[in-house]
Amino acid sequence: MSSVSHGARRGWRSMPSALAAVANLKAALDQLATAGGPQAGLSSVATPSSTESPLNWVFLGPPGVGKGTYASRVAKAFGVPHIATGDLIRAEIKSGSDFGAQMKSIVNSGKLLPDEMVQQVLHQRLAQGRRDGEKGFILDGFPRTRAQAVELVRSTPLSLVLNMSLREEVLVEKCMGRRLCKHCGKNYNVADIYLPASPDGSRAAIVMPPLSPPPECAPHLETRADDREDVIRHRLEVYKQEATPVEDFFRAQGLLVDFEITAGIPETLPLLMPLLQSYAGAGRRAD
């Protein structure tokens, strides 16, 4: 893509390594305990939860933004489960239950599952978590519609909805760079992204190095059939149409916090985690 340069990498070597980023994250969290963390990417303000409140968070974001990866890492740091509705549906279908068989029939016919079915699976999982003493959750991949968002708020007290974003040209590049190793099943990304800052300073530079496979995986990489530019752009357009009413609803509820990603995971986590810590309450610390 012409808008994302793969040539000059000025400033590349100044980006912190993954190990340095982990150290930065620990230092940032220690600093937060006494001085309050940076509000990086924060564009709306919600009330931090009390020390006794469950950490009930939702992560939103377009395809390719990495919300599943961020959700899983953040959930582990805060000691709560990462719940992806897609995983719940697949597990229910695999279980062989009557309900799972109904869902499998609908999915195999090429239709979308009704809201009621998705919500039933999710409510069962959340209820089980409460019985097991879970201290909250990070929900990924749901809600997708305003109706689902309304029902979720009605049935479950939420304390934060993190809306992750990334410039569209970078999302397209990232999705086109995704690779799956047929040998080990791990995911990699060969996209090498450098997008300079805008001349007026309104947009930051975006630097994202590739997540390259080890030599033993390189011969076994494959690309998803639908990771083509035209298909990706269509998915992003559909997402924007569906996501806008959801974002507007959560914003009106005072729950939505916008966070723009401008770098890779090792550079982004030290900014994101202190922000999330401020919404977790003074009595809850990430490990």
N, C-alpha and C positions, 0 to 999 in steps of 0.2 A: 504494500500500500504506500502510495507516494507521501502521505501525510506523516508517516512514521519513519524516521531516518534510521537506517541500519549502518551508516558510515561512521561519521565522527562520534566519539564517545567522550566528549570533554566532561570533565568532572566525574568520570566513571570510577576511577580509582579512589576517589574521595568517599564513595559510598561505603558504609560500615559493613564488615563481614557478618555472616550469620552468628559467629561466636561473639563478636563485639555487640551485636544487636541484643543478644540475650543478656549480656552484662548491662547494657543500657536500660533494658526493661527492668531488671532487678533494682538498679539505682533509681529509676523513675518512680517505682512503687514505694521504695523507702523514703524518697523525698516527699511523696504525696502524703504520707502519714503525718508529716509535720507542717508542710507548706501548701498543700493542695496541688493537684496535677494540672498540666497544661490542657486547655480546652481545644485541642487541635481538631479542626473540622467541625466544631460545634456551631450549629446555626439556629437551634431552638433550645429552650431550657425547660427541663422537667424537674420535679421535686425528687431528690434522692430518697430512696426507700429507707425505712427505719431498720434498726439492727435486727428486729424480729420478723420483718416482712420477708416472704420468699422472693428469691431472685427470679422473677418471671419475665423473661426477655424474648423479643422477636427480632430476628435478623432478616431484613429485606435487601433486595439487590437484584440487578439484571443478570441474565445468563453470562457466565464468564468472569463475574466480579470476584469470585472466590469466597462467597459468603459461607459455604459449607465448610471450607478449610478454616476460615476464621472462627466460625461458630464452634467447631470441634475443639480448637485450641483454647478458646476463651472458656468454654464449658469445663474443660479439664482444669484450667487454672483456678476457677472459682468453685470447683467441686460440685457441679450440677450436671445433669445429663444433657447431651446434645440430642434433640429430637427432630428428625427429618421425616415429614409425613410420607415421602416416597418410600422410605425404608419401612415404615409401619405398614403401608399398603402391601408391599412385597412380602413382608413377613406374614401378614394375615392370609394372603393368597397361598403362600407356601405351607401354611399350617394345615390346610385341608379342611378347614371349618366350613360350615354351610354358608356363613357370611363371606368367607374368602372365595368360595366357589361362585357366589353371586357377583362379586367384584371381578373375578377372572373372566366371567362370561361377558361382562360389559367391556372390559379392557380389550379382550380378544376381538370384539366386534368393531373396535376402532372408535368407540365413544368415550367421552370423558365421564369419570365417576361423578354422580350427583353430590352436591354439597353435603347432604345429610349423611351419606356413607363415609365421606372423608372425616366429617366432624365426629361421627360415632367412633371411628378408630382412634382419633386423637383424644376424645374424651375418656375412652377406656384406658389409654396409656397414661393420661394425666391423673386419673383417679387411682390407678395402680401405684403411681409414683407417690401420691399423697399417703396411701396406705403403707408404703415402704419407708416413709419418713424422708423422702427427697426434699431438699431445701429450695427447690425451684427448678427451672429449666431454661434452655435456650432453644427456641423453636425456629426451625429453618425450612423454608419452602411453603409456608402457610402463615397468614391467609393470602390467597391469590385474588380474591374479589372483595368488594366492599361488603357484600352480604356476609361473607365468612368473617371479615374483620369485626362487624357489628356483633355477630354471634359469639365470637371469641371474647370480646370485651364484656359482653353480658354474662358469660359463664365463668370467666377466669380473670382475676385481678392481674393486670399487667403493670409493670413499673417502667419499662423502657421498650421502645421500638427503634432499633438502629437501622437507618436507611443508608446502605453503602452504595457509592457511585464511582464510576470510572468513565472517562471520556470515551465516546462511542468508537472513535477510530482505534483506540487501544483495546477496547473490548473485542472488536472484530479481529484485530491482529492476534490477541491472546487465544481466542477460540480457534482461529485457523492454525495456531501453533500447537494445539493439543495433540499429544501422541500417547498411545497405549501400548505397553509391552505385552505382546501375546505370550511371552515366555513366563513372566513373573506376575503379570496383572497390574503392575504399578503404572501410575500416570506421570507423564513428563510434559514439558512445554519447550519447544525449540524457538519460540518467538524471542527476538533480541530487540527490545524496544527502547528507543530514546526519542522523546518528543520535547523540543526546547520550550522554555517558558515563552509566553506571549510578550511582544515588545512593550506593551503597556503595563506588564506586571500583573494583569488580572488573572492569569492562569499560570500555575507553577509548572516547572519542568517535570516530566514523567520519565523515570528511569527504571526499567525492569529487565534484569538480566535473564537469560534462559535458564530453565530448570532442566539441565542436560542429563541424558541417561548415562549410566556407566557403560563401559565398552561391551560388556556381556549382553546388554539389552539393546544396543544400537541396531543390530541386524534384525530385531524382532518388532520394531515399532510399526504401528499402523495408525491411520487417521480415520476418525469416524466419518461415515459416509455423508452425514449432514453438516459437517464442519466446512462448508463452502461459503464464500462471502455472501452470495445472494440469499442463502438459507439463513445465515446468521443475522443478516440485516433484517430479514423478515421476522425472525424470532424477537429481535430487540424492539421492533416496531409494535408487535403484538404485546410485548411486555409493557411498554410505555402506556399503551392504551388501557391495559388492565390495571397497572400499578398506580396510575394517577389518582383514581378515586380512593384507593386504599391508603395512599400517602395522605391525601387530603383529610380523610376521616381520622387517622391517627394524629395528624397535626392539630386538628380541632379538639382532640381529647387531651392535648398537652403532652403526648407521649413520644412524638417523633423527634429524633435527633439525626441530622444529616452528617455524613462523614465521607469526604472525598478521598479516594485512594490515589496516591501519586507515585508510589514506589512498590517494591516487592514486599513480601511478608516479613523478612528480617528487619526491614527499615520501618515498616508500618506498625508492627506490634508495639514497639516502645512508645508510640504516640497514642495508639488506640487503648492500650490497657489502662493508663492513668485516667483517661476520660471515662472508661467504664467503671473504674474503681470509685469515681465520684458519685456514680449512680447506684453503687452496691451498698452504700452506707458505711459509716465509720467502723461498724463492728464486724464487717466482712472483708477479709483480705484475700487477694489471690495468692496461691502458693508460689 
